[in-house]
Amino acid sequence: MVDFAMDVYKNLYSDDIPHALREKRTTVVAQLKQLQAETEPIVKMFEDPETTRQMQSTRDGRMLFDYLADKHG
């Protein structure tokens, strides 16, 4: 959204993009990278075909929890 706001600003005004928008973009990109790093283990878990198959076939929540705890900590 910040990139979109910067593009709109460029199209509406001939001035340079305000420093506040550039700062906001830097902040958003840093936060995105942090959140990606924090969620990487979960994403990898869902990308594992064995884990996905186990999640789809297991009907007992406790058994699934135990499986995930054993395999993925």
C-alpha positions in Angstrom: 0.0 0.0 0.0 2.9 2.4 0.7 4.3 1.7 -2.8 0.8 2.4 -4.3 0.6 5.7 -2.3 4.1 6.7 -3.6 3.0 5.9 -7.2 -0.2 7.9 -6.8 1.8 10.8 -5.3 4.2 10.7 -8.3 1.3 10.8 -10.7 -0.5 13.7 -9.0 2.4 15.9 -8.2 5.7 16.6 -10.0 7.5 17.0 -6.7 9.7 14.4 -5.2 8.1 11.8 -2.9 7.9 13.1 0.7 10.5 11.8 3.1 7.7 10.6 5.4 6.4 8.2 2.7 9.9 6.9 2.1 10.4 6.4 5.9 7.1 4.6 6.1 8.1 2.2 3.3 11.3 1.4 5.1 9.5 0.7 8.3 6.9 -1.5 6.5 9.6 -3.5 4.6 11.5 -4.1 7.9 8.4 -5.2 9.7 7.5 -7.6 6.8 11.0 -9.2 6.9 10.7 -9.6 10.7 7.3 -11.2 10.4 8.4 -13.5 7.6 11.3 -14.7 9.7 9.0 -15.3 12.7 6.5 -17.3 10.6 9.1 -19.3 8.6 8.9 -22.4 10.8 5.1 -22.5 10.4 5.3 -22.0 6.6 7.9 -24.8 6.3 5.7 -27.1 8.4 2.7 -26.6 6.0 4.9 -27.1 3.0 6.0 -30.5 4.2 3.8 -33.1 2.3 3.9 -35.6 5.1 2.7 -33.1 7.7 0.0 -31.9 5.4 -1.2 -35.4 4.7 -1.2 -36.1 8.5 -3.2 -32.9 9.2 -5.8 -33.8 6.6 -6.2 -37.4 7.7 -6.1 -37.0 11.5 -9.5 -36.4 13.1 -8.4 -36.5 16.7 -7.0 -33.1 17.7 -4.9 -34.5 20.5 -3.2 -37.0 18.2 -2.5 -34.2 15.7 -1.1 -32.0 18.4 1.2 -34.8 19.6 2.4 -35.5 16.1 3.1 -31.9 15.4 4.9 -31.5 18.8 7.0 -34.5 18.1 7.9 -33.7 14.6 8.2 -29.9 14.6 8.8 -29.2 18.3 
